[in-house]
Amino acid sequence: MASSPVSSGSASDSVPCGKKDLVHLNRIARKPPVDIEFQDLIYSIPDSKAKGGWRQLLKSINGTFRSGELTAIMGPSGAGKSTLLNILAGYVTAGVKGSIKVNKKPRQTKIFNRLSSYIMQEDLVQPRLSIRESMVVAANLKLGSNISQNDKLAVVDEVIRLLGLEKCNNTRTEHLSGGQRKRLAVALELVNNPPVIFLDEPTTGLDNVAIKQCMELLQRITKQGRTVICTIHQPPASLFQNFDQVYIMANGYCVFNGSPAQLVPFMLLANCVCPSTSTPADFIIELIQSNPENINILQNQIQNGKCNLRDKIESKSVTQHSNEMYEICQDTTRSGITRDDITFPTSFWTQFLVLSSRMFLQMSRNKSMLYIQFFHHLFSGLLIGGIFFGTGDSASQTMSVFKFCILINVFVMYTYVMSPVLVFPMEVHLLKREYFNRWFGLKAYFCATTVVNIPLLVLNLLMFCIIVYTLSYQPLEWHRFFWFFTVSLASAICSQGLGLAIGASFEILNGSVVAPHILAILLAFAVYGMGYGAAIEPFMKVMMSTSYMRYGLVGVTSSIFNKRKPMQCDDYYCHYRNPELLMTEMGMPNSNPQLQFWYLLVSLVVYRVIAYLALKYRMTSELRNKIVHYAAKIVKQKET
Ligand SMILES: Nc1ncnc2c1ncn2[C@@H]1O[C@H](COP(=O)(O)OP(=O)(O)OP(=O)(O)O)[C@@H](O)[C@H]1O
């Protein structure tokens, strides 16, 4: 049966699963099967309470996971299943000792990362996109430009059918059931046909029917020659038999390594008889938990995973695959492709364009967010404009106009810092899966995030500025309004950068505590010394220069007051009839908005760079782990 290249939603109810149905998927990615072998794998984390200051989470375990096989890593909670999966997937590298071989050769993480996909426990998928749209984005990012758009769409349709998602092809991801979302998470990682797929607890939170569907799917994927490794708590008895290999862990040791059918005879060897009322999987876990001594007995029997109870015939094609894999890598380097291309299948610009269009689409569909932002700017504009109504052309109200400038800056700062602080942490979680699976680089993502937000920001802020400027009777001179708006805009983009930096570094709760603290400090530095004239200490001048809000305040104030003729005084005496006097007393004599704009631009770049680095640090668990490990080592060395 040939698949139609672009059509969607019209597929039949039956789910094809034969190899010949996956012509497109198999054609686009000619990647060799992959066997993974690990020996004497130890993983330690710093722990001051543990002996020697380190706690071993994996204790010299061994094993081999083969292509074309569905492997389950099982065990009680805290056994080390996720830890093992993280290490095999390359998500964790610091603190790991022992050998990990891929097709009999030492694993090179960068090359291996191209061949594997990691589906994490939280099946987070991008909201406000239909299944097909999500899949098309994944295909555009994960399949290189050497594959035509028609072929990409054909692959998308094929994978959707493979996973039985064609009925909800056009359903938005937020409306999917738990099982459908899980299948979508798998489908997204399948579009580039990775030879190795890691899944952390794919059945958690699913009902029995959904677990069954999920297992059938994994079996179907495995039949395509892939190495599928998943962690699982305690599968129902009917599904336990469906695994090709079961690797059971307890307390960081391997206590069983073989096929499901070999578990009962293995336990008999250890003098443990599985009662007919228990399933073997449940029984071994009960056995381990009831008496920790059993862990030692079982791990000795299985030689901590060295002994694989299944037939010990090695996969014949391993050597051949090994060579194929290294040929692919050599081809890539020979053809002058850069290191980034090894990591990412598409160029920076493709990533940027695909991500920008995805973000635009999601933003345009988030109607409530659009309305909230619009009305927030409208009502705030009317409120501030109403408070300072008609003050702008009166010499007796010069101080009020200065307060108006402060309020404009406070509004801009809080509005644009707090939104990313509240929204970005969620984005970071979504980003984690896509970034780790090398859909795109952080630079492309960050540039897209920056660019996509700007049009809406400009429109809303322009509306706000027009309202407050006209209601408060500021001088109707184009150049003054231009700088009033331009400085406010630069200040807003700067605030957004600060918000992104906080949102990338902290979860929502901590971020929403940290952000107001930082803003209070910036605000204090911005208004410090106003009224002191020249009597500001050099140290404080330096501190004030770190507050971009100061530049915003001086810029907005000077856009209104700079080179202004003395104003009309309707009272007996107007102290600040000449606004230059107020500017001098407020510590901003001869200021002009142009210079403040340049300072703001520098701050804007600095905050964006900080935000990018914070995001990079958050995403690069390897870097984070390394820092923690080196810090722990230094502390330990100092103690001894
Ligand atoms: N970074 C870490 N710091 C401290 N302890 C850790 C860290 N990572 C894992 N652990 C500990 O290591 C042990 C194994 O954790 P892991 O998440 O691998 O268990 P698991 O078998 O996957 O459990 P579950 O099925 O409950 O998810 C646990 O005791 C956990 O608390």
The ligand as an SDF file (V2000), in Angstrom:
LIG
                    3D

 31 33  0  0  0  0  0  0  0  0999 V2000
   21.0960   14.1490   41.0050 N   0  0  0  0  0  0  0  0  0  0  0  0
   20.7990   13.3900   42.0270 C   0  0  0  0  0  0  0  0  0  0  0  0
   21.1220   13.7630   43.2760 N   0  0  0  0  0  0  0  0  0  0  0  0
   20.8390   12.9940   44.3330 C   0  0  0  0  0  0  0  0  0  0  0  0
   20.2350   11.8030   44.2510 N   0  0  0  0  0  0  0  0  0  0  0  0
   19.8790   11.3760   43.0460 C   0  0  0  0  0  0  0  0  0  0  0  0
   20.1340   12.1380   41.8710 C   0  0  0  0  0  0  0  0  0  0  0  0
   19.6660   11.4510   40.8160 N   0  0  0  0  0  0  0  0  0  0  0  0
   19.1370   10.3230   41.3070 C   0  0  0  0  0  0  0  0  0  0  0  0
   19.2610   10.2760   42.6390 N   0  0  0  0  0  0  0  0  0  0  0  0
   18.8680    9.1690   43.5160 C   0  0  0  0  0  0  0  0  0  0  0  0
   19.2750    7.9980   42.8810 O   0  0  0  0  0  0  0  0  0  0  0  0
   18.3540    6.9610   43.0720 C   0  0  0  0  0  0  0  0  0  0  0  0
   17.9200    6.4010   41.7300 C   0  0  0  0  0  0  0  0  0  0  0  0
   17.1450    7.3700   41.0640 O   0  0  0  0  0  0  0  0  0  0  0  0
   16.3660    7.0610   39.7190 P   0  0  0  0  0  0  0  0  0  0  0  0
   15.6010    8.2720   39.3410 O   0  0  0  0  0  0  0  0  0  0  0  0
   17.3320    6.5290   38.7340 O   0  0  0  0  0  0  0  0  0  0  0  0
   15.4060    5.9080   40.2020 O   0  0  0  0  0  0  0  0  0  0  0  0
   14.2910    5.1500   39.3930 P   0  0  0  0  0  0  0  0  0  0  0  0
   14.6210    3.7230   39.4900 O   0  0  0  0  0  0  0  0  0  0  0  0
   14.1470    5.6970   38.0320 O   0  0  0  0  0  0  0  0  0  0  0  0
   13.0280    5.4840   40.2810 O   0  0  0  0  0  0  0  0  0  0  0  0
   11.5280    5.8060   39.8290 P   0  0  0  0  0  0  0  0  0  0  0  0
   10.9860    4.5490   39.2630 O   0  0  0  0  0  0  0  0  0  0  0  0
   10.8580    6.1650   41.1270 O   0  0  0  0  0  0  0  0  0  0  0  0
   11.5780    6.9410   38.8730 O   0  0  0  0  0  0  0  0  0  0  0  0
   17.2230    7.5490   43.8780 C   0  0  0  0  0  0  0  0  0  0  0  0
   17.4300    7.2030   45.2270 O   0  0  0  0  0  0  0  0  0  0  0  0
   17.3630    9.0350   43.6800 C   0  0  0  0  0  0  0  0  0  0  0  0
   16.8990    9.7200   44.7980 O   0  0  0  0  0  0  0  0  0  0  0  0
  1  2  1  0
  2  3  1  0
  2  7  2  0
  3  4  2  0
  4  5  1  0
  5  6  2  0
  6  7  1  0
  6 10  1  0
  7  8  1  0
  8  9  2  0
  9 10  1  0
 10 11  1  0
 11 12  1  0
 11 30  1  0
 12 13  1  0
 13 14  1  0
 13 28  1  0
 14 15  1  0
 15 16  1  0
 16 17  2  0
 16 18  1  0
 16 19  1  0
 19 20  1  0
 20 21  2  0
 20 22  1  0
 20 23  1  0
 23 24  1  0
 24 25  2  0
 24 26  1  0
 24 27  1  0
 28 29  1  0
 28 30  1  0
 30 31  1  0
M  END
$$$$
